[in-house]
Amino acid sequence: MGSKRSIDEMDGTRSIVELLRRLVAFDTVSAKPNVALIDWAAQRLEDAGFRCFVQHGDEPGKANLFATAGPEGAAGWMLSGHSDVVPVAGQAWTSDPFVLREEGGRLYGRGTADMKGFLACVLDAAPRLARAKLRAPVHVVLSYDEETTMRGMRTLAAHLADAPVRPAACIIGEPTSMHVVVANKGAAGYRVRVRGHSVHSSLRDRGVSAVEQAAEIIVFVGRLQRELDAAERHDGFEYPHTSVHVGRIEGGTAHNITARDCEFVLEIRTLPGMRSTDVLERMRRHCDEVVLPAMRRVAADTAISFEEIFDTPPLDERGNRSLAQAVAPLCGHAEWRRVSFGTEAGILQAIGIPTVVCGPGDIAVAHQPDEFVETAQLERCRAFLDALARRLGAGAGA
């Protein structure tokens, strides 16, 4: 009997590997369409007995998938993952990032950890979930553009918020080494544009350099970070403070012209309980009260503007304690964790769906060249999903 169980486990792992091989072959870098992957996954889930709804996005070729097995009209549990991956351009891969490579118990390829490994496990489990005589339904979700704007999940959340019945709980399979994550920081990005006044540099007293004024704002960002470091602290996070930093800047045309335009990208990562707009308001006030008046004393046509690129709320553990207590025994880790990277969980929590994060793989290798997931992690995820099927089949947690 023990030998038969071992063979079943080996066959299950091989099934997941082959599904992951197919998922990795879809080049779903966020700037590209994902609909081919969505259509393929929808067909597999329909064949397994799921009812599928493909929600097309505003951009051509972008779509979410919402699939359900089990009784209709009940809340149930949601298993969610994003279908997009980050670019590989400029990275030193030792093999084709879109061809799965197996070596030493590791599976290499773009998205293997973040987070197509989880998707492969869910697709492998789908037939078993559909056959489990579920008393509470299981919903499988694949979203788009998580790595950029999280627009896909925002679009789906708006649909779920208006639905007569929405899921009672959600597990997002970001790479956490199968630990339950109960909190993550919020993540927001803003584009700041500074309009100066261009003159020949020999007449610089008549001009306003947008590059120099942008630098003044960035110096304020550094001071603001020091204030945040002295303010609220949450020791559950590796970096226990809200953070703000400038990751990119571009401006000017020549060394002998005061720059007319400069643009930089600002990132804010907030602790649970804080909003990115609170930090942004400090910057706006400094620009309105200090930087812009100085610019306009020289030239009236100068300006500073802020454009939101994305703004995702944090996941607050105060809203998901009961869910974490239910999930932890299934995944084999009693200790809950908190992470500084952003996820879609806060979007779902904001519409009343308790959410935790738990999936195979290590976030340290996500977005890196030669990204990988260990087969042992996929086996643990498979066991977790089977335990969830038994739980829902018994009617608990509905």
Secondary structure as a PSIPRED ss2 file (coil, helix, strand):
# PSIPRED VFORMAT (PSIPRED V4.0)

   1 M C   1.000  0.000  0.000
   2 G H   0.000  1.000  0.000
   3 S H   0.000  1.000  0.000
   4 K H   0.000  1.000  0.000
   5 R H   0.000  1.000  0.000
   6 S H   0.000  1.000  0.000
   7 I H   0.000  1.000  0.000
   8 D H   0.000  1.000  0.000
   9 E H   0.000  1.000  0.000
  10 M H   0.000  1.000  0.000
  11 D H   0.000  1.000  0.000
  12 G H   0.000  1.000  0.000
  13 T H   0.000  1.000  0.000
  14 R H   0.000  1.000  0.000
  15 S H   0.000  1.000  0.000
  16 I H   0.000  1.000  0.000
  17 V H   0.000  1.000  0.000
  18 E H   0.000  1.000  0.000
  19 L H   0.000  1.000  0.000
  20 L H   0.000  1.000  0.000
  21 R H   0.000  1.000  0.000
  22 R H   0.000  1.000  0.000
  23 L H   0.000  1.000  0.000
  24 V H   0.000  1.000  0.000
  25 A H   0.000  1.000  0.000
  26 F C   1.000  0.000  0.000
  27 D C   1.000  0.000  0.000
  28 T C   1.000  0.000  0.000
  29 V E   0.000  0.000  1.000
  30 S C   1.000  0.000  0.000
  31 A C   1.000  0.000  0.000
  32 K C   1.000  0.000  0.000
  33 P C   1.000  0.000  0.000
  34 N C   1.000  0.000  0.000
  35 V H   0.000  1.000  0.000
  36 A H   0.000  1.000  0.000
  37 L H   0.000  1.000  0.000
  38 I H   0.000  1.000  0.000
  39 D H   0.000  1.000  0.000
  40 W H   0.000  1.000  0.000
  41 A H   0.000  1.000  0.000
  42 A H   0.000  1.000  0.000
  43 Q H   0.000  1.000  0.000
  44 R H   0.000  1.000  0.000
  45 L H   0.000  1.000  0.000
  46 E H   0.000  1.000  0.000
  47 D H   0.000  1.000  0.000
  48 A H   0.000  1.000  0.000
  49 G C   1.000  0.000  0.000
  50 F C   1.000  0.000  0.000
  51 R E   0.000  0.000  1.000
  52 C E   0.000  0.000  1.000
  53 F E   0.000  0.000  1.000
  54 V E   0.000  0.000  1.000
  55 Q E   0.000  0.000  1.000
  56 H E   0.000  0.000  1.000
  57 G C   1.000  0.000  0.000
  58 D C   1.000  0.000  0.000
  59 E C   1.000  0.000  0.000
  60 P C   1.000  0.000  0.000
  61 G C   1.000  0.000  0.000
  62 K C   1.000  0.000  0.000
  63 A E   0.000  0.000  1.000
  64 N E   0.000  0.000  1.000
  65 L E   0.000  0.000  1.000
  66 F E   0.000  0.000  1.000
  67 A E   0.000  0.000  1.000
  68 T E   0.000  0.000  1.000
  69 A E   0.000  0.000  1.000
  70 G C   1.000  0.000  0.000
  71 P C   1.000  0.000  0.000
  72 E C   1.000  0.000  0.000
  73 G C   1.000  0.000  0.000
  74 A C   1.000  0.000  0.000
  75 A C   1.000  0.000  0.000
  76 G C   1.000  0.000  0.000
  77 W E   0.000  0.000  1.000
  78 M E   0.000  0.000  1.000
  79 L E   0.000  0.000  1.000
  80 S E   0.000  0.000  1.000
  81 G E   0.000  0.000  1.000
  82 H E   0.000  0.000  1.000
  83 S C   1.000  0.000  0.000
  84 D C   1.000  0.000  0.000
  85 V E   0.000  0.000  1.000
  86 V C   1.000  0.000  0.000
  87 P C   1.000  0.000  0.000
  88 V C   1.000  0.000  0.000
  89 A C   1.000  0.000  0.000
  90 G C   1.000  0.000  0.000
  91 Q C   1.000  0.000  0.000
  92 A C   1.000  0.000  0.000
  93 W C   1.000  0.000  0.000
  94 T C   1.000  0.000  0.000
  95 S C   1.000  0.000  0.000
  96 D C   1.000  0.000  0.000
  97 P C   1.000  0.000  0.000
  98 F C   1.000  0.000  0.000
  99 V C   1.000  0.000  0.000
 100 L C   1.000  0.000  0.000
 101 R E   0.000  0.000  1.000
 102 E E   0.000  0.000  1.000
 103 E E   0.000  0.000  1.000
 104 G C   1.000  0.000  0.000
 105 G C   1.000  0.000  0.000
 106 R E   0.000  0.000  1.000
 107 L E   0.000  0.000  1.000
 108 Y E   0.000  0.000  1.000
 109 G C   1.000  0.000  0.000
 110 R C   1.000  0.000  0.000
 111 G C   1.000  0.000  0.000
 112 T H   0.000  1.000  0.000
 113 A H   0.000  1.000  0.000
 114 D H   0.000  1.000  0.000
 115 M H   0.000  1.000  0.000
 116 K H   0.000  1.000  0.000
 117 G H   0.000  1.000  0.000
 118 F H   0.000  1.000  0.000
 119 L H   0.000  1.000  0.000
 120 A H   0.000  1.000  0.000
 121 C H   0.000  1.000  0.000
 122 V H   0.000  1.000  0.000
 123 L H   0.000  1.000  0.000
 124 D H   0.000  1.000  0.000
 125 A H   0.000  1.000  0.000
 126 A H   0.000  1.000  0.000
 127 P H   0.000  1.000  0.000
 128 R H   0.000  1.000  0.000
 129 L H   0.000  1.000  0.000
 130 A H   0.000  1.000  0.000
 131 R C   1.000  0.000  0.000
 132 A C   1.000  0.000  0.000
 133 K C   1.000  0.000  0.000
 134 L C   1.000  0.000  0.000
 135 R C   1.000  0.000  0.000
 136 A C   1.000  0.000  0.000
 137 P C   1.000  0.000  0.000
 138 V E   0.000  0.000  1.000
 139 H E   0.000  0.000  1.000
 140 V E   0.000  0.000  1.000
 141 V E   0.000  0.000  1.000
 142 L E   0.000  0.000  1.000
 143 S E   0.000  0.000  1.000
 144 Y C   1.000  0.000  0.000
 145 D C   1.000  0.000  0.000
 146 E C   1.000  0.000  0.000
 147 E C   1.000  0.000  0.000
 148 T C   1.000  0.000  0.000
 149 T C   1.000  0.000  0.000
 150 M C   1.000  0.000  0.000
 151 R H   0.000  1.000  0.000
 152 G H   0.000  1.000  0.000
 153 M H   0.000  1.000  0.000
 154 R H   0.000  1.000  0.000
 155 T H   0.000  1.000  0.000
 156 L H   0.000  1.000  0.000
 157 A H   0.000  1.000  0.000
 158 A H   0.000  1.000  0.000
 159 H H   0.000  1.000  0.000
 160 L H   0.000  1.000  0.000
 161 A H   0.000  1.000  0.000
 162 D C   1.000  0.000  0.000
 163 A C   1.000  0.000  0.000
 164 P C   1.000  0.000  0.000
 165 V C   1.000  0.000  0.000
 166 R C   1.000  0.000  0.000
 167 P C   1.000  0.000  0.000
 168 A C   1.000  0.000  0.000
 169 A E   0.000  0.000  1.000
 170 C E   0.000  0.000  1.000
 171 I E   0.000  0.000  1.000
 172 I E   0.000  0.000  1.000
 173 G C   1.000  0.000  0.000
 174 E C   1.000  0.000  0.000
 175 P C   1.000  0.000  0.000
 176 T C   1.000  0.000  0.000
 177 S C   1.000  0.000  0.000
 178 M C   1.000  0.000  0.000
 179 H C   1.000  0.000  0.000
 180 V E   0.000  0.000  1.000
 181 V E   0.000  0.000  1.000
 182 V E   0.000  0.000  1.000
 183 A E   0.000  0.000  1.000
 184 N E   0.000  0.000  1.000
 185 K C   1.000  0.000  0.000
 186 G E   0.000  0.000  1.000
 187 A E   0.000  0.000  1.000
 188 A E   0.000  0.000  1.000
 189 G E   0.000  0.000  1.000
 190 Y E   0.000  0.000  1.000
 191 R E   0.000  0.000  1.000
 192 V E   0.000  0.000  1.000
 193 R E   0.000  0.000  1.000
 194 V E   0.000  0.000  1.000
 195 R E   0.000  0.000  1.000
 196 G C   1.000  0.000  0.000
 197 H E   0.000  0.000  1.000
 198 S C   1.000  0.000  0.000
 199 V C   1.000  0.000  0.000
 200 H E   0.000  0.000  1.000
 201 S H   0.000  1.000  0.000
 202 S H   0.000  1.000  0.000
 203 L H   0.000  1.000  0.000
 204 R H   0.000  1.000  0.000
 205 D H   0.000  1.000  0.000
 206 R H   0.000  1.000  0.000
 207 G C   1.000  0.000  0.000
 208 V E   0.000  0.000  1.000
 209 S C   1.000  0.000  0.000
 210 A H   0.000  1.000  0.000
 211 V H   0.000  1.000  0.000
 212 E H   0.000  1.000  0.000
 213 Q H   0.000  1.000  0.000
 214 A H   0.000  1.000  0.000
 215 A H   0.000  1.000  0.000
 216 E H   0.000  1.000  0.000
 217 I H   0.000  1.000  0.000
 218 I H   0.000  1.000  0.000
 219 V H   0.000  1.000  0.000
 220 F H   0.000  1.000  0.000
 221 V H   0.000  1.000  0.000
 222 G H   0.000  1.000  0.000
 223 R H   0.000  1.000  0.000
 224 L H   0.000  1.000  0.000
 225 Q H   0.000  1.000  0.000
 226 R H   0.000  1.000  0.000
 227 E H   0.000  1.000  0.000
 228 L H   0.000  1.000  0.000
 229 D H   0.000  1.000  0.000
 230 A C   1.000  0.000  0.000
 231 A C   1.000  0.000  0.000
 232 E C   1.000  0.000  0.000
 233 R C   1.000  0.000  0.000
 234 H C   1.000  0.000  0.000
 235 D C   1.000  0.000  0.000
 236 G C   1.000  0.000  0.000
 237 F C   1.000  0.000  0.000
 238 E C   1.000  0.000  0.000
 239 Y C   1.000  0.000  0.000
 240 P C   1.000  0.000  0.000
 241 H C   1.000  0.000  0.000
 242 T C   1.000  0.000  0.000
 243 S E   0.000  0.000  1.000
 244 V E   0.000  0.000  1.000
 245 H E   0.000  0.000  1.000
 246 V E   0.000  0.000  1.000
 247 G E   0.000  0.000  1.000
 248 R E   0.000  0.000  1.000
 249 I E   0.000  0.000  1.000
 250 E E   0.000  0.000  1.000
 251 G E   0.000  0.000  1.000
 252 G C   1.000  0.000  0.000
 253 T C   1.000  0.000  0.000
 254 A C   1.000  0.000  0.000
 255 H C   1.000  0.000  0.000
 256 N C   1.000  0.000  0.000
 257 I E   0.000  0.000  1.000
 258 T C   1.000  0.000  0.000
 259 A C   1.000  0.000  0.000
 260 R C   1.000  0.000  0.000
 261 D E   0.000  0.000  1.000
 262 C E   0.000  0.000  1.000
 263 E E   0.000  0.000  1.000
 264 F E   0.000  0.000  1.000
 265 V E   0.000  0.000  1.000
 266 L E   0.000  0.000  1.000
 267 E E   0.000  0.000  1.000
 268 I E   0.000  0.000  1.000
 269 R E   0.000  0.000  1.000
 270 T E   0.000  0.000  1.000
 271 L C   1.000  0.000  0.000
 272 P C   1.000  0.000  0.000
 273 G C   1.000  0.000  0.000
 274 M C   1.000  0.000  0.000
 275 R C   1.000  0.000  0.000
 276 S H   0.000  1.000  0.000
 277 T H   0.000  1.000  0.000
 278 D H   0.000  1.000  0.000
 279 V H   0.000  1.000  0.000
 280 L H   0.000  1.000  0.000
 281 E H   0.000  1.000  0.000
 282 R H   0.000  1.000  0.000
 283 M H   0.000  1.000  0.000
 284 R H   0.000  1.000  0.000
 285 R H   0.000  1.000  0.000
 286 H H   0.000  1.000  0.000
 287 C H   0.000  1.000  0.000
 288 D H   0.000  1.000  0.000
 289 E H   0.000  1.000  0.000
 290 V H   0.000  1.000  0.000
 291 V H   0.000  1.000  0.000
 292 L H   0.000  1.000  0.000
 293 P H   0.000  1.000  0.000
 294 A H   0.000  1.000  0.000
 295 M H   0.000  1.000  0.000
 296 R H   0.000  1.000  0.000
 297 R C   1.000  0.000  0.000
 298 V C   1.000  0.000  0.000
 299 A C   1.000  0.000  0.000
 300 A C   1.000  0.000  0.000
 301 D C   1.000  0.000  0.000
 302 T C   1.000  0.000  0.000
 303 A E   0.000  0.000  1.000
 304 I E   0.000  0.000  1.000
 305 S E   0.000  0.000  1.000
 306 F E   0.000  0.000  1.000
 307 E E   0.000  0.000  1.000
 308 E E   0.000  0.000  1.000
 309 I E   0.000  0.000  1.000
 310 F E   0.000  0.000  1.000
 311 D E   0.000  0.000  1.000
 312 T E   0.000  0.000  1.000
 313 P C   1.000  0.000  0.000
 314 P C   1.000  0.000  0.000
 315 L E   0.000  0.000  1.000
 316 D C   1.000  0.000  0.000
 317 E H   0.000  1.000  0.000
 318 R H   0.000  1.000  0.000
 319 G H   0.000  1.000  0.000
 320 N C   1.000  0.000  0.000
 321 R H   0.000  1.000  0.000
 322 S H   0.000  1.000  0.000
 323 L H   0.000  1.000  0.000
 324 A H   0.000  1.000  0.000
 325 Q H   0.000  1.000  0.000
 326 A H   0.000  1.000  0.000
 327 V H   0.000  1.000  0.000
 328 A H   0.000  1.000  0.000
 329 P H   0.000  1.000  0.000
 330 L H   0.000  1.000  0.000
 331 C H   0.000  1.000  0.000
 332 G C   1.000  0.000  0.000
 333 H C   1.000  0.000  0.000
 334 A C   1.000  0.000  0.000
 335 E C   1.000  0.000  0.000
 336 W E   0.000  0.000  1.000
 337 R E   0.000  0.000  1.000
 338 R E   0.000  0.000  1.000
 339 V E   0.000  0.000  1.000
 340 S C   1.000  0.000  0.000
 341 F C   1.000  0.000  0.000
 342 G C   1.000  0.000  0.000
 343 T C   1.000  0.000  0.000
 344 E C   1.000  0.000  0.000
 345 A H   0.000  1.000  0.000
 346 G H   0.000  1.000  0.000
 347 I H   0.000  1.000  0.000
 348 L H   0.000  1.000  0.000
 349 Q H   0.000  1.000  0.000
 350 A H   0.000  1.000  0.000
 351 I C   1.000  0.000  0.000
 352 G C   1.000  0.000  0.000
 353 I C   1.000  0.000  0.000
 354 P C   1.000  0.000  0.000
 355 T E   0.000  0.000  1.000
 356 V E   0.000  0.000  1.000
 357 V E   0.000  0.000  1.000
 358 C C   1.000  0.000  0.000
 359 G C   1.000  0.000  0.000
 360 P C   1.000  0.000  0.000
 361 G C   1.000  0.000  0.000
 362 D C   1.000  0.000  0.000
 363 I H   0.000  1.000  0.000
 364 A H   0.000  1.000  0.000
 365 V H   0.000  1.000  0.000
 366 A C   1.000  0.000  0.000
 367 H C   1.000  0.000  0.000
 368 Q C   1.000  0.000  0.000
 369 P C   1.000  0.000  0.000
 370 D C   1.000  0.000  0.000
 371 E C   1.000  0.000  0.000
 372 F E   0.000  0.000  1.000
 373 V E   0.000  0.000  1.000
 374 E E   0.000  0.000  1.000
 375 T H   0.000  1.000  0.000
 376 A H   0.000  1.000  0.000
 377 Q H   0.000  1.000  0.000
 378 L H   0.000  1.000  0.000
 379 E H   0.000  1.000  0.000
 380 R H   0.000  1.000  0.000
 381 C H   0.000  1.000  0.000
 382 R H   0.000  1.000  0.000
 383 A H   0.000  1.000  0.000
 384 F H   0.000  1.000  0.000
 385 L H   0.000  1.000  0.000
 386 D H   0.000  1.000  0.000
 387 A H   0.000  1.000  0.000
 388 L H   0.000  1.000  0.000
 389 A H   0.000  1.000  0.000
 390 R H   0.000  1.000  0.000
 391 R H   0.000  1.000  0.000
 392 L H   0.000  1.000  0.000
 393 G H   0.000  1.000  0.000
 394 A C   1.000  0.000  0.000
 395 G C   1.000  0.000  0.000
 396 A C   1.000  0.000  0.000
 397 G C   1.000  0.000  0.000
 398 A C   1.000  0.000  0.000
